[in-house]
Amino acid sequence: MAKEYKIFISHSWQYTDTLEALRSLINGRGYFSAAYEESTKDTPINSEDESYVKTRLAKKIVDSDVILALAGVYASHSSWMEWELDKALDLGIPIVGVIPRGQERISSVVSSRSIVDVRWNTESIITAIRAHAK
């Protein structure tokens, strides 16, 4: 039986279409199984208590095999993405930057924390997950 990878996708909520497109790309790959750990607009952590939200996110991050960080320039303006990536580093969870389709510039918030940055290509993303997941 193939390994199921637990993936946390660090993303900006203003760009959930990119999150969904990345999930579809991964899910469309035959012989690859993924479960997603991140919080989304459809499955939010309903709390105004920042400490509680960080505790819940940290649990999701530590339970992940790899973090995929959407490396669009908007990531440089997301304090939550920066916190998620720093928490992943603190917990020893590998980070793979994924450059959204058509992007030429990428966020230094992602590129300075990732093991590798890959282009929007199914094989590149899957290969990076397999190579770097814990």
Secondary structure as GFF3:
##gff-version 3
##sequence-region A 1 134
A	DSSP	beta_strand	4	10	.	.	.	ID=ss1
A	DSSP	three_ten_helix	13	15	.	.	.	ID=ss2
A	DSSP	alpha_helix	16	27	.	.	.	ID=ss3
A	DSSP	beta_strand	33	36	.	.	.	ID=ss4
A	DSSP	alpha_helix	50	62	.	.	.	ID=ss5
A	DSSP	beta_strand	66	70	.	.	.	ID=ss6
A	DSSP	three_ten_helix	73	77	.	.	.	ID=ss7
A	DSSP	alpha_helix	79	91	.	.	.	ID=ss8
A	DSSP	beta_strand	95	98	.	.	.	ID=ss9
A	DSSP	alpha_helix	108	111	.	.	.	ID=ss10
A	DSSP	beta_strand	116	118	.	.	.	ID=ss11
A	DSSP	alpha_helix	122	132	.	.	.	ID=ss12
###
